[in-house]
């Protein structure tokens, strides 16, 4: 019986990885809302963490990230997934295990701001090439406060989607396995 449970966990992780990769590929095809589609792809590693544990979530994230970097024609979307949306479910899982809300909030915001800084300074040529240099300097002072507000809304919504997944998908699956 134990072997079938581990085989099921591997199969679920593989399925979630494949779905994540399909959604990432769709992010290349849609004309607008690419970041939103990449964010949807980031929900699947969270499902893997919930249903299979943090190792399954890490495997889903790593496999989808590597395959996205190899297969996607738009590497910007793959990098967005690799550095933020795919990684965040694992960070969220680790941080929320602490059980101290103020510390969790500080750590999540620290992660977001570090990744935002990486995107701003490290990948500016890829993501912000359309902005004129003067606008880029002005945008920096607006980006961090507005980005933090948007991130907190994203985290709240993400938590609600996780709760929905647990109640509507994970718990019924567990009941059927018994």
C-alpha positions in Angstrom: 0.0 0.0 0.0 2.8 2.4 0.8 4.3 2.0 -2.7 1.0 3.0 -4.4 0.8 6.1 -2.2 4.3 7.2 -3.2 3.6 6.4 -6.9 0.4 8.5 -6.6 2.3 11.4 -5.1 4.9 11.2 -7.9 2.1 11.0 -10.6 0.3 14.0 -9.0 3.5 16.0 -8.9 4.2 15.2 -12.6 0.7 16.2 -13.6 0.9 19.5 -11.7 4.3 20.1 -13.3 2.9 19.5 -16.8 -0.1 21.7 -16.1 2.2 24.4 -14.8 4.3 24.2 -18.0 1.2 24.3 -20.2 0.0 27.4 -18.4 3.4 29.0 -18.8 3.3 28.3 -22.5 -0.1 29.9 -22.7 1.4 33.0 -21.1 3.5 33.4 -24.2 0.5 33.2 -26.4 -1.8 35.6 -24.7 -1.6 39.2 -25.9 -2.2 40.8 -22.5 -2.2 39.7 -18.9 1.0 37.7 -19.2 2.0 38.3 -15.6 -1.5 37.1 -14.4 -1.1 33.9 -16.4 2.3 33.2 -15.0 0.8 33.8 -11.5 -1.8 31.1 -12.3 1.0 28.7 -13.2 2.5 29.5 -9.7 -0.6 28.0 -8.1 0.3 24.5 -9.1 3.5 24.2 -7.0 1.2 25.3 -4.0 -1.1 22.4 -4.9 1.9 20.1 -4.9 3.0 21.3 -1.5 -0.5 20.8 -0.1 -1.1 17.4 -1.6 2.4 15.9 -1.6 4.4 17.9 0.9 7.2 20.4 0.5 9.4 18.0 -1.5 6.7 17.5 -4.1 6.2 21.3 -4.3 10.0 21.8 -4.7 10.1 19.1 -7.4 7.1 20.6 -9.3 8.7 24.1 -9.1 12.2 23.0 -10.2 11.0 20.8 -13.0 8.6 23.4 -14.4 11.3 26.1 -14.1 13.9 24.2 -15.9 11.6 23.0 -18.6 10.2 26.6 -19.0 13.7 28.0 -19.4 14.4 25.4 -22.1 11.1 25.3 -24.0 9.4 28.7 -23.7 10.3 31.2 -26.4 9.8 34.1 -24.0 12.4 33.7 -21.3 11.0 36.7 -19.4 8.0 34.7 -18.4 10.1 31.7 -17.5 12.3 34.0 -15.3 9.2 35.5 -13.7 8.1 32.1 -12.7 11.6 30.9 -11.7 12.3 33.9 -9.4 8.9 34.7 -8.0 5.6 33.0 -8.9 6.9 29.4 -8.9 9.1 30.0 -5.8 6.6 31.9 -3.7 4.5 28.9 -2.7 7.5 27.2 -1.2 8.5 30.4 0.6 4.9 30.9 1.8 4.8 27.4 3.1 8.1 27.8 5.0 7.2 31.2 6.4 3.7 30.3 7.5 4.9 27.3 9.5 6.5 29.8 11.9 3.0 30.6 13.3 3.8 34.3 14.2 1.8 36.6 11.9 3.9 39.8 12.3 7.1 37.9 11.6 5.5 36.1 8.7 4.4 39.4 7.2 7.9 40.9 7.5 9.5 37.8 5.9 7.1 37.7 3.0 7.5 41.4 2.3 11.3 41.0 2.6 11.2 38.2 0.0 9.0 40.3 -2.3 11.2 43.3 -2.0 14.4 41.3 -2.7 12.8 39.8 -5.8 11.5 43.1 -6.9 15.0 44.5 -6.6 16.4 41.6 -8.5 13.9 42.2 -11.3 14.5 46.0 -11.3 18.2 46.1 -11.3 19.2 42.7 -12.6 16.7 42.2 -15.3 15.8 45.8 -16.2 16.9 45.4 -19.8 14.5 42.5 -20.3 11.4 43.7 -18.5 11.6 47.5 -18.7 13.2 48.2 -22.0 10.1 50.0 -23.2 10.4 52.7 -20.5 12.4 55.9 -21.2 15.3 56.3 -18.7 13.7 59.3 -16.9 10.5 57.4 -16.4 12.4 54.4 -15.0 14.0 56.6 -12.3 10.6 58.1 -11.3 8.9 54.8 -11.5 11.3 53.3 -8.9 9.8 55.5 -6.1 6.3 54.5 -7.0 7.1 50.9 -7.7 8.1 49.8 -4.2 5.1 51.2 -2.2 2.6 50.2 -4.9 4.2 46.9 -5.4 4.0 46.1 -1.7 0.3 46.9 -1.6 -0.3 44.7 -4.7 1.8 41.9 -3.2 -0.2 41.9 0.1 -3.4 41.7 -2.0 -1.9 38.8 -4.0 -0.8 37.0 -0.8 -4.3 37.4 0.7 -5.9 36.1 -2.5 -3.4 33.3 -2.8 -4.2 32.2 0.8 -7.9 32.1 -0.1 -7.2 30.0 -3.2 -5.2 27.6 -1.1 -8.0 27.3 1.3 -10.4 26.6 -1.6 -8.1 23.9 -3.0 -7.8 22.2 0.4 -11.6 22.1 0.9 -12.7 21.3 -2.6 -9.9 19.3 -4.1 -7.4 17.9 -1.5 -9.7 16.7 1.2 -12.1 14.9 -1.2 -9.1 13.2 -2.9 -7.8 12.1 0.5 -11.3 10.7 1.4 -11.4 8.7 -1.8 -8.0 7.2 -1.2 -9.1 5.7 2.1 
